């Protein structure tokens, strides 16, 4: 009898249902089949152990039947029931030998059950076993008998269960105990996680909570995402972790693939029925019959997983149609790569699986390529290129990593070059399933067009180009999004995963070996060949040739510098051409036979001063002539009824726009950097559909179109860089559709305004501010470098209730204007480069703050603690000494006197002029001269002193070292509780007079505190650190508040790491205690005062993991987390002996990394790493890992530069 619980049993086309089982029961049928074994079978079945039962298991030979041998091999546990006649069966003995061999080579669990037999008889083969072996010795070989005896002796030595000793001999209680023991053993083995499942805990956390919520509702969860992203892996993980909680369970895998087979849905129904019923073979003959049978057996609490569902008819009728008939508390999980299934009226929860961030990707790739979580040094560059190419797709990371494992560096170099040219076929085959699942040719063509030509373009622009072209673009675009073939980024641009793009382009390449016979040409070599050889055909729908001087071999004849010259008749046979993109190309000849159906013409460096008179324009939707030689767009009167987009940017010869009456449907007019443009035709006011007008850097434009207010549909107006504009039209206030206004570089406060059409007067004469004329519906306002100051900043600026983004960078303001504080809906405030800005006081909650290069800025405060939780970019601020709720740097003479006394600095002459060289993350790594300073942050106080200063308190320090680590068990004092500890460290610079912070390591000194008892680590480097001069010493004193995270009995290790050139001479620490209401050290000193600058001290509630608190200087977080030094610092190799500590005087990271290499350190593997980071560029509350959310589809990726996080944020979870 094979015991097979609700495990990951895959559906197949065969009728064998015993696979991937968890248990096997070996018993003597003649003794127990209809008694004990039958009752045990029922108990296991009730506990969700599905059973394979051989009804004809009477011994008919000496060999083990193949199906039973398979059941043993695939099981994870075996229950061996010893009865009086057990040893009489050669079959049972052979099974026992096989089970014990399996135990030696795997984590197979074996439980001996002694039913009506003494364990000593089994161990010594006495009693009834002696009689059985007397018969065996006459009929079997000596080797066989010996092997059986050894197996019986071995199994009797295992921890087992004896009927007479358990449950007072009651069989029913005994059987229940057996089931309980097996469940416990399997639960412990199930909890072990494949080490290659990087980040699985964080992705599965919310699903596990949902499965364990004890709700009586029938819950349905849809796990969705692109192919190869790990949906099935997550589903298997949560299933394996939770199926025991349910009476019945089933994991139906590969539904899409199996349903395409003959009678595929019937096979799936058979597996489902087998899993959730009694486990016996099921016979059904039709889908309707299967539905009826399923309806009859769903009266148990179940967990079902339906994997890779592609269409609603693939068992979803079972889920939704019978939902009310499922037993209360049942859970159903569906995985799908089709978001269209999510559009349901049923109450369903969703879990979107996003691509992996760089850190997780590098770890997964490295595990498959190197067998460790980071690359070998000589393979780092190649690994980075491959990981970046995979863009966080686990499928690609695994395949590429495994294929290169153990290969020479030359093979890696070749693989990188090949992958950039020819995508991996194994990966593409999997991804192409989503393309094949598209319902019609329209959607497939739309996908191929985007893959070849339109990635990175605005979604609305693509829709405009392709609409009315038989593509039903809006619907088709949504279908592509539903299949995870494309996505729309926050800028509303269409993006596509590199691997998906490569898959689409490979489909086109396979159309024909001849480029002229393909539907789309995007490779320059192919396009050049077709244009040069005049080999184009009517199959070509799109052609791109961007001559960027990169392929001189393609240009044997050149004209006009870098321009290539072709003949127009090269296009004469391309009758279906719709999309044409050219650059640095000149076409000679007549356009009479040129394709007439072109909808998108993008011709960079257009060589003529106007469009040819015979150029076909009737079908044109988008005309892009950037960097052109145009002086006038058209020489003749032409009507372009379809034209919606006109982009003439960087056309420096253009002095006036054309008359707009021939383009009544124009929606976007882009004239960026038309430097000599002086006149915009007054007919622009007739463009009722115009939504975007971009005149950025039209430096000679003096006035905006006077009838601009007639553009009732205009949403975006950009006049940035139009420095000669003199007049501000007051009628702009009537443009209620205007959402975005950008006027960077325009001295807007000096503009004259008009009450009626351009009757001018100075603003100050009437006391009315230009801000009063801004449309009240504005969402984004950009006024960078507009010469605004405290004196001329408008006081009625708060009149913009819808404003969300405000950019005042590079202006001369000294403080934050009060009217800005009144804009309550502001999400982003930019003040970058405001060099006179000294303070930002009472800052409201703005979500994101940019204050880089504010060289005079000294202090930032907030209206409340909650307002301080913002994203803040703030590098190159040399004088910023305080950010409220975050950190504070102040002169030592103003530090609280109690802190001075605690650190033994009461004898310090505060009147003496002592200066120190200090490194700050805001000073671009350069040191600055300061007087003695005190630094508060994270519940830690720091100060730095010259090396010749004697600290009296150091003599009383209980733990000292000249090595890198100090380990001890925290003493338990009944009347005291630990408050924290002091640190003293004396370092010196023995490298060179030019010593500065190492470029690779973000801080000169790092300190790690490991509390092994509480599974917590802290890695800390002060935001400001004093750098000793060449040959000089510096003393670092630090006071740490720890609260209940450090208690008596805890095993702790303290470690110090330095960069090259900086050495620790000696360091030590002392625990600090307090008693109830009286704060004290062991010397009864009082607790020091901490100002309210702490972003979350070390006594706050923490989850298990490693917490990182230090500044990142000129290093990205991705680089840090994959670096050898970071693995060294976060690694677990810090339990060195006292002898090693004395011998190991070198605390530099280089020495420690070498030491860790010798100990085969695994670095931070297995640790959840949490960042509390200060960096050159900062973000507050910035999650660096993409965690899928169960209830919302929100993507948070670590693609931004490193930014500050004063809170606790999980980076990766590999518990």
N, C-alpha and C positions, 0 to 999 in steps of 0.2 A: 504494500500500500504506500503510494507516494503522496506526501502531503504538500500541496501546492497552494499557498495563500494568495491573496489578491495582489500579485506582483506584476511586473512589467511583461506580461505575456503578449506577444505579438500575434496579430491575426495573420493568417496565411491561407493559401489555397488548399492546404491539406486538411485532413480531418483529425490530426493528432493534436491534442490540446495540452499535453503535459510538457511545458517548456518554462524555463527560468523559474523553476520551483524553489521553495524555501525549505522544504522538509521531506524526509523519507522515513518511513516506519518499517523496520525489519522485524518480522515475527514468524513463529512456527505456526502455519495455518491450522494444522490438525489440533493444536493445543488451544488456540485462542480466537480462531476466525469468527465464530458466532457468539463469543462471550466478551472477553476483555478487549481484544483488538477491535471488535465491532463497536463497543462503547467508546473506545478511544477515538475511533474514526469519527463517530458522531460528535464528540466533544471538540475535536479539531475543526470539523466542518462548521459548527456553531460559532467557533472563534475566528471564522473567516479563513481557515486553512482549507483551500480547495483540495480535493483528494483525487488521486488517480488510483483506481482499485482494480486489481486483476482478479476477476471472478473465477478464473481457471488456474489458480496458482498452485495446484497440486504438483509436486515435483515430477517432471517427466524427463529429466536428464540432469547432467551435472553443470551445464552452462547456464549463465544468466540470460534471461530473455532480453533482447535488444532494447525494448521500450523501458524495462526496469533499469537496465544499465544506464540508459540516458537519463532517467529520473534521478538516479543516484548522482551522476556527474553534474547535473544542473541544480541539485539541491544545495541549500546552505546549512541544513542541519539534518541529523538523523537520530531517530529514537529506536533503540535496539531493545526489544522485549525478550528477555531471557525466560524461558519456561523449561519444564523438566525434559522435554524432548527436543529442545532447540538444537543441541549438538548432534542429534541424529540426522539432521538435514544438511546434506552437502551444499545445497543451494544457499541456505542461511549462512553457512560458514564462509562460502565464497563471497557473499554479499558483505559480510563483516570485514573480510580482508580488503575488499575494494573501498569500503567506507573509511577504514583506518588509513589507507594509502592517500585517499583524498584529504583527510585531516592533516597529514604531514605536509602537503603541498599547497594548502589554502587555509582560510580561516573557518573552515567547516566545523560546525558545532556538533558534538556527539554526546548524547545522553543515554547511558545504560539504565534500563529499568528491569529490576529483578522481580519477576512475577512468579511466586511459588517456587523460588529457587534461591539457595544461599549464595551470596557473592563469592565466598571462599571456594565453593564448588566450581564456580566458573574460573576463578583465578588458578586453581590447582588441577582442574579437570577431574574432580572426584565426584562421588555420588552417582547420579544418573548420567553425568557426563562421562564418567569412567567407562560405563558400559557402552556408550555410543562410540568412544574412541577405540575400544577393543575391537568393535566391528570394522571401524575405518582402517585400522592397521592391517587387516586381512585383505582389504579390497583396494586401498589407495596407496600411492607411492609414499615413501618415507618423507620426501621433501614436502609433499602436500600436507601430510599430517603434522609435520613440524611447523609449517606456516600457520595452520589452524590453531595449534596450541599457543604459539606466540601471540596470535591475534587475541585469543581469549584472555590470556594473561594480561596483555596490554589494556584491553578495554575494561577489565575488572579493576584495574588500578585507577581508572578515571572516577571523578566524582559522579555518583549515580544516585538512584532512588530505589529503595527497597520497600515492597508493599507492607511487610510486617512492621516496618519502622515508621511509616508515614500514615497519618490520618487514622491511627488506631486500626489499621487493616481494612478500613472501609474503601471498597473499590471506587465508588463514585467520587469520594473526596480525594482519593489518590490520583484518579484521572484528572480531576480539576487542577491538582497541584502540578501534574506533569505539563499541562497546557500553560499554566502560569510560568513555570520555569523556562519552557521553550520560548514563550513570548518575551520574557525578560532578556534571555540570551540573544535572541534575534534583534531585539530593539537596540541592544548595545552594539551589535555588529553593524546594524543598519545605520547607526549614527555616525560611523566612520565615513568621511567624505573623500571622494576621489580628489587628490591634491591638485589635479589639473583643472578642477572646477573653480577657476578664479572668480571671485565676486559672487558666488552662488548664494551665499547667506543674505547679502543685502538685497538681491533681486527676488529672493523667495520669502523674505521676512513677512511682508504684508499678506501674501497668499497663505502662508502657514497660519497666521493669525485668523484669517477668514475661515480656514478649514477647522480651526479649533475654537470657534466662537460659541459653540454649544447652542446655536440658534435652532429653533424648530422649523424655520423656513427652509424650503427647498431652494438652495442657492445655486446660481449659475455664474461661472466666471469665464470670460473669454481672454486668453492670452494671445496677443496679436503682435505682428512685426514682420519685417522682411525675411525672406528665406535665408537660412544660414546664420540667423542671429541668435539661436539658442533657445527657442521656445520649447521644443521637445525636451531638451536637457533640463530646463527649469521644471517642466511638468513632471518629468520622471523623478526629479529630486524631491519635490513636495509630495508626490504620490508615495514614494518609498518611505518618506518620513511620517506619513499620516494614515496609511491604509488600515493599520491595526485598530484605529479608532472607530472603524465602521464594520457592520456585520457582513457586508458583501462589498467587493471591490472589483474593478476591471480597468485595465489600461489598453484601449484599443488603438493600436499604432498604425500609421501609414494608411489612413482611411482613403485619402485621395488616390493613392496608387492602387490599392486593393479594389476600390469601387470601379475602376476602369477595366478590371478583369471580368471575364464571363462569370456571372452569378456572384460578382464581388460583394454586393451589399448583403446577399444571403450569407456569405462566408463571415462577414463582419457580425451579422446578427447571431450566427452560431457561436462565435467566440463570446459575444456579450452574454448570451443565454447561458453558456457553459460557466462563465465566470460568476454570474450573480445568482445561479441556481445551485444545484447540488454538485456540480462539477462533472456530471456524466456527459457522455457524448450526446449531441442533440441532432435530431433530424428534422429539417424544415424544407419545404419545397417551393415556397414563394415568399416574396417580401411581405405580402399581406399576412400570411401565416406567421411569419417571424414577428411582425408587429403585435399580433394577438398574443403570441407566447410571451413576448417581453412584458406586455401589459399585465400578464398573470403573475409575473415573478418579481415585481418591483415593490413588494410589500415589506422589504427590509431596509434599514438605514444603510445607504450605499455611498461610495465615492466612485464616480466614473470619470475617466479621462478619454475624450475623443480627440485623437491627435491628427493634425493636418487635415482638417475639414475644409473643403474648397467650395462646396455648394450647399445650399440649404436643404437639398433633398438627401444629403448624406447623413442620415440618422438624426437630423435636427428635429424631425417630426416626433421622434421619441422623446427628445428633451423638452420641447415646448408644448407639443400636443398632449403629453401625459404628465406634465409637471405637477398638476394637482393630485395625481395618483401616486407619486413617489412618497415613500415613507418620510415623515417629518425629520428634518435634520440632514437629509441626503444632500450631497454636493456633486455638481457636475462641472468639469473643467473642459473647455474646448480650446484647442490651439488652431490658429489659422493664419494664413498669409493673405487673407482677403478681408480687408476692413469693411467691405460691403456687407458682410454677415453681421456687422455691428449695428447696422441700421434696422433695428428691430423694436417693436413696441413692447416686447417683454422686458420685465425687470431683470437686468443683467448688469454685473460688474465687469469692468474692463481693466486689463493690465497690459500696458504697452511696453514691449522690450526694445530698448534703444541700442544703438551701436555703442561699443565699448570706448572708454576714453583711452588716451595714449598709454597711461601707466598700466592699466589692465591688459591692454593689447600687447604691450612689450612683455609682460610676464607670461601670458599665454603662449605667445610665439616662442619665447625663450625656453619654456618648459618642454615644448615639442622639439625645438632645435638643439638645445644644449642640456636638457635635463635639470635645469635650474631656472630661477626666476629672473635672471638678468643675463645679457649676452657676455660672451668672452670679449675681452678688450679689443682684440684685433678684428672682431666681427661686428663691432658696435655700429660703425657707419652703415654697413650693408643692412644690418638689422633694422636700423632706423628707417632707411628708405623702403624696405619691404613692409614694415609695420605701417608707415604712413600711406603706402599704396593700398593696403587692405582697408584703411579707414574704419577700423573698429569692428570688422566683420569676423566673428569667431571661426566660421567655416574656413575662410581664406587663411586666417592665421594658423589654424591647425594643419591644413594641407601643405602650405608653404613651409612651415616650420619642420614638419615631419619629413618632407621631401629633401630638405637640405641638411638634416641631422647627420653629423659625421662626415660631411663633405669638405673638401679642401677649399681654401679661400678663393682659388681661381674659379671653382665651380660656382661659388656664391656670386662672384663678379659677373659671370656669364648669365646666371639666373636673373640677376637684377636687370641687366640690359635686355634680356629676352622678355621678361615680364612687362617692361615698359613698352615693348613693341607687340608682343604676342601674349594675350592673356592665357592663364592656365585653363586648360580644357575641362578638367574635373570640376573646377569651381563654376565655370560657365554653364555646364550641364545642369547643375543644381539650380542656378539662378534663372535659367531659361524657362523653368517650369512656370514662373509667374507670367512671363511673356506668352507662353502657350495657353495659359488659362484665360487670356483676354477674350471677350465674347465675340468680337468681330474684327474685320480688317481695318476699320476706321481707327479703332483704338491702337491696334498694332502699328499702323502707319504713323499715327500721332507720336507714339513712343519712339519710333525710329527717327522721325524728324527731330525730336528734341535731343536724342542721344547724339545725333550727328551735327546739329547746328545751333541749338537754342539753349544749351545749359548755361546758367548764370544770367539769363535775360529775365526781365520783369514779366511776371505771369500775365498781367493784363496786356502787355505788348504782344506776347505770343498768341494770346487769344485773338487780338485784333488782326494779326497777320493771317492766322489759320481759319478764322471764322469765314463763313460763306465759301469755304473751300471743301465742302462735303466732309468736314471732320467732326462736326458737332462738338466743338472744342471744349466747351465748359463741361459737358457730360463726360467726354472722353478723358479730360484732365482729372476729373474726380475718380474715374475708374483706375487711372494710373496711380493716383495717390492711394486709393484703396488697396491696390496690389503692392504698395511700397516700392513701386518702380521710380517714382519721382517724389520729391517733397518740396514744400514752399518754406523758405527761410523767413526770418523776422523782417527782412527787407522786401518781402513779397517776390523774391526771385526764385526761379525754378532751379532746383539743385538735384543732382543725381549721384549716387554712389559710384566711385570709379569702376568698381567691378560690374555694376549694372550697366554703366555706359559701355564698357568693353564688350559686354555680352551683346548689347544692341548693335554695336558696330561690327561685331563678328558675324552677326546674322546677315548684314548687308554684304560683307566681304564674300560670304559663301554663295551669293547670288550668281557670281560668275568670276572666272579668272581674269577676264578682260574688263578693265575699269569702265570702258564705254558702255558695257552691257549691264552695269549696276544702276540701282535707283538713286544712290546718293554718293557723292564724291566729296570727302572732307580732307583726305590726305593730300598734301601739296604735290607729292610725286605723281599720284594718280591723276590729279587735275591737270598738272602740267603736261603729262603725256597725252591726255585727251585733247587739250587745246592746241598743242603743238602738232599732233598727228591728224587733227580734224576727225577723230574717231568717235565723237559723241553720237548717241542714238536717242530715240524717243523714250527710252526707258529712264533717262536721267530726269529726276525731279528736283534735285538740289545739287549745287556745285559751290565749293569753297576753295579759293586759291589766294592765300595770303603770302605774297612775296616779301619776306622780311630780311633779305640779304643772307638768309641762312643756307641757301642751296645754290651757290654760284654755278655748279655743274648743270643746273637746269636752264641757265640763261646764256647760251652761246652768243646771242646777239642782244645788245642793250640799246636803249634809247632814252634820252632825258634822264641821265644819271642812273638811278637804280630801277627805273621802270622797265618792265618786260612788255614787248609788243606782240600782240596776236591779231588775227584777222576776225572780223565779226562773223564771217561765214563758218567759223569753228562752232558757232551756236545754232546754225541753221537747221540742223536735224533734231535739236533738243526741244521738240514741240510741247513736251509736258513740263518744261522747266518752270518752277515756281519760286525757287529761292536761289539767289545769286549773290555771292560774297566775294569781292575782289579787293586787292590791295596792291599799290604800286604797279598797276597794269594799265596799258594803253591799248585800246581796240581801234584798229583802222578798218575803214570800209563802210558800207551802207548798212543801216539797221532795218531795212525793209523786210528782210527775212528773219529778223531777230524774234525769239519767242515772245508771243503776245500775252502769255498768261502769268508773267512774273508778278508776284505779290510783294516780295521783299527784295529790295535792291540795296545792298550795302557795298559802297564803292569808296574805300579809303584812298586818299591821294588822287582823287578824280582829276585828270590832267587838263580838262577843257574849261573855258570860262563860262560855258552854259551847256545845258543838255542839248544833244543833237535834235534837230527839228523832227527827224523821222524816227525818234526813239519811241517805242510803244509804251504808253503810260496808262492806258485805260484800266488795267487790272491792278495797278500799283497801290498797295496799302501802306507800305513803309518805305520811305526813301531816306537813306542815310548817306550823306556826302561829307563826312568829317575830313578835315585837313585838305580840302579840295582847293582847286584854283578858280572856283566859281566867282564871277563878278555879278552875274545875274542868273537866276535859276533857269528861266525860260526865255528864249528869243522870240517865241511866237505865242500867240494866244492859244492856250490849251485848257481843257477841262478835265480835272482829275477827281471824279466823284467818289472814288474809293479811298483816296489818300487820307489816312488818319494820323500818320506819324511823319514829321519832317525834322530831320536832324542835320543841321549845317554847321555844327561846332567846329571851331578852329579854322574856319575859312576866312583867312585874313584879308582876302581881296574883296570880300562882300561889304559894300557900304550901305546898302539899303535892302530891306526885305522886299519880296515880290508883292504884288497886289494879291490879296487873299481870296478874292471872289471865286477863282477857279477851284478852290479847295474848301467847299462849305462844310465838309464833315471832319475837318482837321481837329484832332484831340490833343496832340502833343507837339509843341513847337520848341525846339532846342537850338539855341543860338550861342552856346557857351564859347567864350573866347573868340568871338567874332570881333577882333580888336578894333577894326576900322568902321564898324557899324555905327552910323550916326542917325539913322532914321528908320522907324518902324511904321510901315504903311498904316494909315488910319483905318483901313478896312478890317484891321484885326478885330475891331469891335463887333464885327458881324459874325465872328466865329462862336456861335452859340454853344458848340459842343467842346470847346477848348477847356481842358482840365489842368494842363501843365504848361507854364511859360517859364523857360529858363534862359535868362540873359546874363548869366554869370560872366564876369570879366569882360564885358563889352565896355572897354575903358573910355571910348570916345562918345558913348551915349550920354546926352545931357538931360534928356527928359524922358519920362515914361510916357507911353501912349496916353493921350489925354482922354480917350474914351475907354480906358482900361476897365472902368467900373461896369461897362456893358457886358463884360465877360461873366455872365451870371453862373456859369458852371465851373469857373476856375477854382481849383483846389490848392495849387502850388504855384507860388510866385517867387522867383529867385532873381535878385538884382545884386548879389554879392560881387564886389570888385568893380561895380560901376561907379568909380570914384568921382566922375564929373557930373553925375546927376545933381541938379540944382533945385529941382522942384518936387514937392511931395503932394500928390493929388489927394485932397481931402475926401473925395468921393469913394476912395478905397474902403472907407468904413462901411459902405453899403454892400460890399461883396460878402454876403453871408455864407457863401460856399467856401471861402478861402480858409484853409486849415494850416498851411505852411507858408511862412514868410521869412525869407533869408535875405539880410541886407548887410552882410559882413563887409567891412572896409568902407562903408558909406557914412560920412559924418552926418548922421540922420538928424541930430539935434540942430544942425545949422541949415537944414533945408527950408526953403520957403514953402508955404502952404497956400492952398487956394480954397476959398469958400464956394465959389462957383468956378466954372471951367477956367482954371489957370489965371485968375486974377490974384496977383501975388502980394504978400506982405510978410515982414519978418515975424517969426513966431512970438517973440517977446513983446511985441507991440500990443498984442491983445491978451497976453497972459495965458494963452492956450498952448498946451504941450502937444507935440507930434504924436505922443502915445494915445491921445484921446481919439485919434483918427484910425487907430488899428481896429480891424474887425474883431468883434467880441467873441467870435467862434474860433479864433486861432488856437491851435493845439501845439504848434512848434514855432518858436520865434528865435532867430539867430542874429545877434548883433555883435559879432566878434570885431574887435579893432575898429569900433565906431567912434573913438575919441570921447567916450562917455566918462564923466567924473562925478564926484560927490555933488559938485555945484550944479551941473546941468542935467543930472539924472531926473527923469520925470517923477513927479510925486503922485500922479494918478495912474501909476503903472499896474496897480492891482485890479484894474478894470477888465481883466481877462479871465473869467471864471473857468474857461475850458483849457487854459494853458497847462501843458504837461512837461514840455521840454523848453528850457531857456538857456541860451548860450551868451554869456557876457564876457567871454575870454578876451585877453589882450586889451582891456580898457584900463583907465587910470583911477578906478575907484579905490578908496582906502578901507572902507567898511561895507558890509552888506546893507544895501538900501532897505529902509523899513518897508517900502511898498512891495519888495520881493517876498518878505515874510508873510505878506497877506495873501499870496497866491497859494491857496491850500491844496490844490490838486497837483502840484509840481512833482514830477517823477525824476527829473534829471536837471541838475544845475551845473553849468560849466563856467569856471572862473580861471581857467588855465592861462598862465602868463600875465596875470594882473600883478605886475611887479611892485606896485605901491600898496597892495592889499596887506594890511597889518593884522587884522583880526576878523574872525567870523564868529560873531556872538549870537547866541540864541537861534542857532540854525534850525529851521523846521525839518520835518521828515521829508526828504527829497528822493529817497530811493537810491540815487546815484549822484555822487559829487566828484567833480574833476577840478583839482586845484594844483596841478603840476606847475612847477616853475614860478611859484609865487614866492619870490626870494625874500620878501619882507615879512611874510606871514609868520606870526609868533604863536597864536593861540586859536583853537577852534572849540566852541562850546555849543551845546544843544539845548533845545527847549525842554527836553525830557530824555530819560534813559532810552526809551523806545525809539526816539528820533535818532539816536546814535547808531542804530543798526542799519548802516548804509553801505553802499559800494563807494569807495573813495580812492581815486587815483591822485597821488600826492608826492611824487618824486621831485627832486631838485628844489626842495624847500629847506634851505640851509639854516633858517632861524626858527623853525617850528619846534617849540619845546613843550607844548602841551596840547593834547587832544582829549577833551573831557570824556570820562568813562573809559579811557583807553590807556594813556600813559601821561606822565608828567616828569619833566626834567627841571630841577631847580637848584640854585646855588646852595652849597652845603650849609652856609650860615643861616638859611631860612628853614632847614629841615627840622622837624619836631625834635625837641631836646631829649625826649625819652628814647627815640631811636638812636640819637648820638650816644647816649649813655649805654644803651644795650650793646652797641658795637664797640664800646671801649674807646670812643673818640672824644671823651670829655676834655682831654688835655690838648686837643688839637687847637693850634693858634689860628683862629678864624680871621684874624687881621693880617696874617702873613699872606703875601701875594704868591700863591701857588697855582701854576697853570698845568694843564694836561692836554695831550693831543687825543682827541676823541673822534672815533668813526661813527657816522650816522647813516642809516639807509636812505636818508633824504639828501645826502651830500655827494651822491654818485661815487661812493667809495673813498672820497678824499677825506683826510683828517682835518679837523678844525681845532683851534686853540680855545680852551675854555678854562675858567676857574674851576675849583673843585665842585662837583655836582652830585646831587642825589637823584636817583631814577626810581619811580614807582611804576609798576606794571604787573598785571596778573597776580596780585597779592604778593609780589616780590619787591623788596627794596634793595637797590644796589648803590655802591659808591666805589670810587677808585682813588688810590693814594700812591704817592711816590714810594718806591721800593725801600727807601731807607727809613720809613716811618715805622715805629714799633707799636704794635697793637697789643695792649696788655691782656685783653681777653683771650688771645690765642693760646696762652699758657694753660688755660683751663679747658681747652677743647679735648674731648674724650676720644676722638678718632682723628688720626693724622696719617699722612702717607706721602711718600715720594714717588709712588707708582701711579697707575691710572685709575685704580678702583679701590673702594673701601666697602666691605660687606660685613653685616652683622645682623643679629636678631634684636629687634627693638625690645628693651626691657619693659616689663609690666610693673607699674607702680600703682598700688591700690588707691592712693589718695590723689593721684595726679593724672592729668590727661595731656597728651602731646599737643602743643600749639603749632609747632613747626620746627625749623632748625636754622642755624647760622652756617655760613660757608666762608672760609678764608682761603684764598689762593694767591700765591706769589708766583708771577711769571717773569721771564726775561727774554729779550730779543737777541739771539746770537747769530742771526743770519746775515743781514746787510743793513747799511744805513737807509736803504730805500724800502725797508720792509713795509708792506701794507697788507690788507686782507687778501687772502688767496682768491684768485678769480674763480676757481672751481668749487671752493667751500665757502658758504655764505657768511661765515663768522670766524673770527680768530680763536674764540674759545666756546666750546659747547659743554654743557653739563647734563648728564643723564641720571635720573632717579628712577630706579626699578623697584617696585613693590611686588615681589613675586607672589606673596600671599593673596593680594587683591587683583593680580593680573593687570597691573597698571604701570605705565611708564610715562615719564615726562622728559623731553629733550628741550633744553632751554639755552638760548643765547641772548644776552641783553640787547635791547634795541640800540643803545649807545654803549660803546666799549672804548676804554682807554688803551691806546697802543703805545707800548714803551719804545723809546728811542733805541738806536743801535747800542748794544752793550748795557742797556739799562733795565731796571726792574719796575714792575708795577704790582700793586696789591689790589685784589678784587675782594670786597666785603659784600655779603649778600644775606638778607633775612627773608626766609620763605614762610608764608602762612600755609598750613596744610590741613587744618581741621581734622575730621574723622577719617581721612584717607591715609593716615599713618597712626597705627595703634600698637599697643603692646603685643608682642608675639609675632609681629610681621617680620618676614625675612626681606631685607632690603639691600640693595647695592647702589652705591653712588660712584659715578665715573666721570672723568674729565677728559676732554679731547681738545687738542690744539692743532692749528695749521702749521705747516712747515715754517721754520724760522722763529716760532714762539715755543718756549719750553716752560713747564711747570717745575719750579724749584721745590716747592712744598705746598701742601694744601691740607685742609682738615675741616671737620664739621662738628657741631654740638647740637644736641636736641634741646628744644625749648618746651617747657611745661607750663600749665596753669591749673589752678584749683578753683573749681566752681566759679564764684563771682569775682575772685581775685586773680587777675592775670599776673603770671610770674614766671621767671626762669627758675632754675635751681638756686639762684641767688636772690630770689624775691624781687626782681626788677619788674616794673610795670610794663603792660603791653604798649608798643609804640602806636602812635596815631598814624592812620593811613588816609590820605585825602581821597576823595571820591573820583578816582581816575581809573579804577580797575575794571577791566572788561569781563571779568569772571575769574575769581581767584581759584586756587587749586583745591579749595575745600568744597567747591560746588559739586552737584550730583554728576558723576561721570559713569560712562559705560566702560566695560573692559576694553583696553586698547592702549596704543601709544599716542601720547599727546605732544605735538611739536610746537614749541613757542620760540621762534627766532626770526630775525630779519633775513630776507632773501636779497642779496645784492647782485644785480646783473646775472641772475641765473633763473631759468624758467623752472616751474614746479615739475614739469615733465622730466627735465634733465636731472633735477634733484632726486626724484623718487626712483630713477633708474641708475643712479650713480653708485659706484662702489663705496664711496665714503658714507652715503646715507645708509646703505645696507650694513655697513660696519657699525654706525652709531645706533641704529635701531635693532641690531642683532642681539641674539640671546647669549653670545659668548662673553659674559662678564663675570662668570663665577670662577675666577682664578684663585689660586691658593695664595696664602700669605707669602710664601717663598717666592712665588712668581711676581707678586707685587713688589717685593724688595728688589728683585733682579730687573724688573721692568721699569726703568727710570724714564723711558721715552714715552711721553703721552701724546705724541703727534699722531694725527690720523694715518699718516703713511705707515708708521710703525704698527699701529693697531690693525690696519687693514692687512698687513703682512702677517701679523699674529693670527688674525681671524682666518686667513687663507690656510695657515698651517693647521688650524683646528677644523677646517671644512665648514666654516660658518655658513649658515643658511640666511643670514641677514634678518630682515624683518618678516620673513615668511611666517605665516600663521598669525600675524598681528593685525588687528584693526588699527589703522593709522589715522589719527585725528589731528587736524591742523589748527593752530592758533598762531597765524603767521603775520609777521610784519615784513613788507617787501618794498623793493624799489618802486614798484607800481602796485597799488593795493586794492583789495576788495574786502569789504566787511560782509560777513555771512555769505560766503561764496563757496557753494559745494563744488568740489573738484571732480567728483565722480558722477557719472550718469546713473542715477538710481531710478529704476522704473517705479512708478506709482500705481497702486492698485485702483485708485478711484479717479485719477486724472492723468491725461496724456500731456506730460510736461517734460521737456528735455532740457537738462542742464549739463553742459559739457565743458571740459577744461580746455577750451581752445583760446582763451584770452591770456594775456601776459599775467605773470604772478601778481597778485594783489593782496592787500591786508585783510586778515580775518581775525578779529579779536574775540569771536565766539568759538564754540566748539562745533566743528564740522567734520563729518566722516569723509575720508578720502577713499579708503578701500576696506573691504570687509572680507577677510579670509579666515574666519575663526575655524 
